């Protein structure tokens, strides 16, 4: 599904929050071109592609991070995208309004959604979601 956009911008705290999640300057530098290429692509085409099924996943497509039961209210308007062929890191974006997104930080899949063992522990998953939400709120 295509979502028409007017802007996608990098949040001013992108590096700071990514570093809090363990991404060093070297790692950020490694993915810098990938991130800016996607920002330019999205802006130039005027839309982002949003997918639901993992079979539709590819670099630059967004997935609604709030698609798992129990992720509301913390992951409302939160999306993630792959920026390389690897599963990690993920680029975390927030839909700021109907036509704009902001890129908030990098995170690993387990940091956003918990490990396989953590997914069976609702209290732990709530803490993970609240922590991620605190990073989103920090960037607001």
C-alpha positions as a LaTeX table, in Angstrom:
\begin{tabular}{lrrr}
\hline
Residue & $x$ (\AA) & $y$ (\AA) & $z$ (\AA) \\
\hline
Unk1 & 0.00 & 0.00 & 0.00 \\
Unk2 & 1.29 & 3.45 & $-0.85$ \\
Unk3 & 0.94 & 6.27 & 1.66 \\
Unk4 & 1.24 & 9.75 & 0.14 \\
Unk5 & 3.70 & 11.95 & 2.02 \\
Unk6 & 4.90 & 15.51 & 1.85 \\
Unk7 & 7.96 & 15.14 & 4.08 \\
Unk8 & 10.15 & 12.60 & 5.80 \\
Unk9 & 12.77 & 14.18 & 8.01 \\
Unk10 & 15.51 & 13.05 & 10.33 \\
Unk11 & 14.72 & 13.91 & 13.95 \\
Unk12 & 17.31 & 16.16 & 15.59 \\
Unk13 & 17.89 & 13.54 & 18.32 \\
Unk14 & 18.38 & 10.65 & 15.89 \\
Unk15 & 22.07 & 10.10 & 16.69 \\
Unk16 & 21.68 & 10.70 & 20.42 \\
Unk17 & 18.83 & 8.21 & 20.84 \\
Unk18 & 20.46 & 5.65 & 18.52 \\
Unk19 & 23.59 & 5.85 & 20.67 \\
Unk20 & 21.51 & 5.26 & 23.81 \\
Unk21 & 20.35 & 2.06 & 22.12 \\
Unk22 & 23.96 & 0.96 & 21.56 \\
Unk23 & 24.73 & 2.26 & 18.09 \\
Unk24 & 28.20 & 3.80 & 18.09 \\
Unk25 & 29.38 & 6.60 & 15.81 \\
Unk26 & 31.07 & 3.95 & 13.65 \\
Unk27 & 27.84 & 1.99 & 13.22 \\
Unk28 & 25.85 & 5.15 & 12.49 \\
Unk29 & 28.44 & 6.15 & 9.89 \\
Unk30 & 28.18 & 2.68 & 8.32 \\
Unk31 & 24.44 & 3.16 & 7.67 \\
Unk32 & 24.44 & 6.90 & 6.98 \\
Unk33 & 24.28 & 6.59 & 3.17 \\
Unk34 & 21.50 & 3.97 & 3.36 \\
Unk35 & 19.41 & 6.21 & 5.59 \\
Unk36 & 19.85 & 9.37 & 3.52 \\
Unk37 & 19.23 & 7.45 & 0.28 \\
Unk38 & 15.88 & 6.31 & 1.68 \\
Unk39 & 14.96 & 9.82 & 2.85 \\
Unk40 & 15.70 & 11.17 & $-0.64$ \\
Unk41 & 13.83 & 8.30 & $-2.32$ \\
Unk42 & 10.73 & 8.76 & $-0.17$ \\
Unk43 & 10.67 & 12.52 & $-0.66$ \\
Unk44 & 11.27 & 12.30 & $-4.42$ \\
Unk45 & 8.58 & 9.69 & $-5.03$ \\
Unk46 & 6.12 & 11.43 & $-2.70$ \\
Unk47 & 5.03 & 8.27 & $-0.90$ \\
Unk48 & 6.18 & 5.44 & 1.32 \\
Unk49 & 5.19 & 1.83 & 0.81 \\
Unk50 & 3.64 & 0.09 & 3.80 \\
Unk51 & 3.49 & $-3.70$ & 3.95 \\
Unk52 & 1.75 & $-6.15$ & 6.26 \\
Unk53 & 3.05 & $-9.60$ & 5.30 \\
Unk54 & 6.70 & $-10.53$ & 5.78 \\
Unk55 & 6.74 & $-11.90$ & 2.22 \\
Unk56 & 6.33 & $-8.27$ & 1.03 \\
Unk57 & 9.24 & $-6.96$ & 3.08 \\
Unk58 & 12.13 & $-5.25$ & 1.32 \\
Unk59 & 14.54 & $-2.41$ & 1.99 \\
Unk60 & 12.73 & 0.89 & 2.40 \\
Unk61 & 9.24 & $-0.47$ & 2.89 \\
Unk62 & 7.60 & 0.41 & 6.18 \\
Unk63 & 5.75 & $-1.91$ & 8.50 \\
Unk64 & 3.33 & $-0.74$ & 11.16 \\
Unk65 & 5.05 & $-1.49$ & 14.47 \\
Unk66 & 1.67 & $-1.41$ & 16.19 \\
Unk67 & 0.46 & $-4.52$ & 14.37 \\
Unk68 & 0.99 & $-6.86$ & 17.33 \\
Unk69 & $-1.67$ & $-7.36$ & 20.00 \\
Unk70 & $-0.68$ & $-5.49$ & 23.16 \\
Unk71 & 1.51 & $-2.90$ & 21.46 \\
Unk72 & $-1.05$ & $-0.10$ & 21.86 \\
Unk73 & $-0.93$ & 2.62 & 23.03 \\
Unk74 & 2.87 & 2.78 & 22.90 \\
Unk75 & 3.39 & 1.92 & 19.23 \\
Unk76 & 0.53 & 3.90 & 17.69 \\
Unk77 & 1.87 & 5.76 & 14.60 \\
Unk78 & 5.20 & 3.91 & 14.92 \\
Unk79 & 6.71 & 2.22 & 11.87 \\
Unk80 & 9.96 & 0.48 & 11.07 \\
Unk81 & 11.94 & $-0.19$ & 7.90 \\
Unk82 & 14.93 & $-2.26$ & 6.95 \\
Unk83 & 17.86 & $-0.25$ & 5.66 \\
Unk84 & 20.01 & $-3.15$ & 4.45 \\
Unk85 & 19.74 & $-6.81$ & 3.51 \\
Unk86 & 20.29 & $-7.68$ & 7.18 \\
Unk87 & 17.36 & $-7.90$ & 9.58 \\
Unk88 & 19.06 & $-5.41$ & 11.90 \\
Unk89 & 19.24 & $-2.55$ & 12.40 \\
Unk90 & 15.76 & $-1.22$ & 11.79 \\
Unk91 & 15.00 & 2.40 & 11.08 \\
Unk92 & 12.23 & 3.57 & 13.42 \\
Unk93 & 9.86 & 6.21 & 12.11 \\
Unk94 & 6.89 & 8.01 & 13.58 \\
Unk95 & 3.94 & 9.28 & 11.56 \\
Unk96 & 3.72 & 12.87 & 12.74 \\
Unk97 & 0.58 & 13.75 & 10.81 \\
Unk98 & $-1.34$ & 12.48 & 7.81 \\
Unk99 & 1.40 & 13.41 & 5.32 \\
Unk100 & 4.68 & 13.42 & 7.22 \\
Unk101 & 7.00 & 11.01 & 8.98 \\
Unk102 & 10.09 & 11.59 & 11.09 \\
Unk103 & 12.97 & 9.17 & 11.39 \\
Unk104 & 13.58 & 8.75 & 15.10 \\
Unk105 & 16.40 & 6.23 & 15.68 \\
Unk106 & 17.97 & 2.90 & 14.83 \\
Unk107 & 17.06 & $-0.16$ & 16.88 \\
Unk108 & 17.50 & $-3.89$ & 16.68 \\
Unk109 & 14.47 & $-6.13$ & 16.25 \\
Unk110 & 14.76 & $-7.49$ & 19.81 \\
Unk111 & 14.97 & $-3.97$ & 21.24 \\
Unk112 & 11.66 & $-3.10$ & 19.58 \\
Unk113 & 9.76 & $-6.35$ & 19.81 \\
Unk114 & 11.55 & $-8.51$ & 22.38 \\
Unk115 & 13.33 & $-11.81$ & 21.87 \\
Unk116 & 11.42 & $-15.04$ & 21.30 \\
Unk117 & 11.49 & $-15.83$ & 25.03 \\
Unk118 & 10.52 & $-12.28$ & 26.03 \\
Unk119 & 7.47 & $-12.30$ & 23.76 \\
Unk120 & 5.77 & $-14.76$ & 26.12 \\
Unk121 & 6.15 & $-12.41$ & 29.10 \\
Unk122 & 3.51 & $-9.65$ & 28.94 \\
Unk123 & 5.01 & $-7.60$ & 31.79 \\
Unk124 & 8.43 & $-7.59$ & 30.16 \\
Unk125 & 6.96 & $-6.70$ & 26.76 \\
Unk126 & 5.09 & $-3.78$ & 28.35 \\
Unk127 & 8.41 & $-2.50$ & 29.76 \\
Unk128 & 10.08 & $-2.82$ & 26.36 \\
Unk129 & 7.24 & $-0.92$ & 24.67 \\
Unk130 & 7.24 & 1.77 & 27.34 \\
Unk131 & 11.01 & 2.22 & 26.94 \\
Unk132 & 10.71 & 2.59 & 23.17 \\
Unk133 & 7.85 & 5.04 & 23.68 \\
Unk134 & 10.03 & 7.06 & 26.06 \\
Unk135 & 12.58 & 7.47 & 23.23 \\
Unk136 & 9.80 & 8.56 & 20.87 \\
Unk137 & 8.51 & 11.07 & 23.44 \\
Unk138 & 12.05 & 12.37 & 23.96 \\
Unk139 & 12.23 & 13.20 & 20.26 \\
Unk140 & 8.86 & 14.98 & 20.23 \\
\hline
\end{tabular}
